[in-house]
């Protein structure tokens, strides 16, 4: 029977993947410089990072590994000045994603795919700051200029956010399938079908 506790090697792997994920996330996030594109950012992020996270899930099939990977970026963003919303939102999202993955015993592609689709919604918390911590988020966004902040204020509404969440889940599912296609050999070796 395989050891299911996280070891130092697993934590190092989580750290490496977290750095890669954060760099890619930051790069993709540059599209947010155009306010309307900020709304499709979660969808694009899911498509682009699907391969990274699916490879991670094939390599580290242990409890709480996905949770730890997923909570590091939001905690770093919080430390860099974002509001509590990003961290609290991500905490809830990552618990759900971890539970879905656990239900598939870490080997089920279907469960890993759905776990990643939910995982991918954490970035929606970045936009939810405009609704749940508006003053602080406006202050944070003001470095982009008043025109940018005004555009965000008009774009980020609850109906639009419902679509953003749906887009994040769809982007996550697409990213998971792309990841599976690109990493078929790793998936077979890890016993993920």
N, C-alpha and C positions, 0 to 999 in steps of 0.2 A: 504493500500500500504506500502511495506517495505521501511524503511529508507535506502537510497543508499549512504550516506556519510560515510566515514571512521570515526570511533569513537576510543577513547583511547583503548577500549577492542580489536578492530581490529588491532590496531598498536602493541599491546602487543602480539597478536596471530602471526602477521607477524614476530616480533622479535624472538619469540620462534621457529617458523618454520625455520627462517633464520639461527639460530644457529644450529639446527638439520641438515639442508641441508648442511651447511658449513662443519660440522664435517664429515658427510658421504662423501661429495665431496673430502675432504682432504684425507680420508681413501682410497677411490677408486683411487685417484690420485697417490697413492704410486706405482701403476703399471707402472707409467711413469719413474720409476727408470731404467727400461729396455726400451731404446729408441724406439724400434719398437712397443712396447705395447702402447706408448703414442698416436699412431695413432688410436687405438680402444678405448681409454679412453672416448671420448665423447659418444660413443655408449653404453658402459658399464654403464657410469654415468646415462644415460637416463633410462636404464632398472632398475637400483638400486634405483634411486630417484623418479621414476614415482609414486610410492605409496605415498611418502611424499607430493609431489606437488599436486597430485590429491586430497588427503585428505584436503590439504590447500584450494584448489579451492572449495571443497564442503562446507567447513566451512566459508570462507570469499568470499561472492559473491558480491563484491562491486568494483566500478571503481578504477583503479590504484593499487589495492592490489597486483596483480601478478607482475606488474611493480616494485613496491617497494621491494617485496620479491626478485625478480630477480636481482635487481641492487645492493643489499647490498654486496653479495659475491665479484663481480668484483671490487667494490669500496674499499673493504677491501684488496683485492689483490694489487690494485693500491697503496694503502697506505703502503703496506708492501714491495713496491719496484718494482712491475711490471710496464711495460711501459703504456703510455696513451692508447695504442691500446686496451688493455683489457677493459678499461672503455668506450671508444668511441664505440667499437664494441658492447658491451653489451647494451649500451644505444639504439642503433638502433634495436637490436634484441628484447629488451623488449618492445619497442613501438609497433613493429609489433605483438608480442605475445598478448599484451594488446588489440590491435585493433581486433584481431581475436576473442578473448574471448568476447569482447564487442559486436561483431556482433552476437554472440549466446546468448546475454543477460544473460550471466553467468550461464545459466541453461542447455545448450546443451552439451552433452558429446562429440559430434563430434567437436564442436568448442573448448571445453576445451582440448581435445586430441591434436588437431592441434596447439593450443596455446602452450601446453607443448612441443610438438615436435620442434617448433620454439624456445621457451624458452631454450631448451636443447642445441641449437647451440651456446649459449653465450660462452661456454667453448672452442669452436674452436678458439676464440680470443686469448686464451693462446698460441696456436700454431702459429697463424697468426703473433704474435710478431716477429717470426723468419723471416718473409717475409717483414713486414712493419716497424719494428724497430730493424733490425738485430744486429747492434753493441751493443745496450743496452741489448738486450735479450741474446746475447752471453756472455756479461759481467755478467749478472744475473745468467746464467746457468753454468758459469765456476767453481762454487763451486762443481759441480758434476764431474769435470775433463775434460781435453781437448778431450779425447777419446769420452766421452759422447756428448760433444758439436759438434764434427766432425760428429758423427753418426746422430744427430738431423739435422744438416745442410744438409746432404745428403737425409734424409727422408722427410723433410718438404719442399715440392715443391707445386706449384699451382695444378698440376694434382692430387697429393696425397691429398691435402686439399679438392678438390672437392669430393673425396670419403669419407673423414672424415666428411664433412658436411652432405652427404647423410646418412652415418652411424649414425650420431647424431640424425637426423630426425627419422630414423627407430628405433633407440634405444628409442627415446622419445615416439613413437607410441606404441612399445611393453611395455614400462614402464607404459603408461597410461592404457592399457588394463589389465595389471597385477594389477595396482592400483584399477581399477574398480572391478575386480574380488574379490580382498581382502577386498574392502570397500563397497560392495554392499549395506549394511544396511545404511551407511552414505550417499550414493548417493541417495537412495530412500527417506530418510528423508529430504535431501536438494532439492529434486525435479529435480535432474540431471538424464536424461535418455539418 
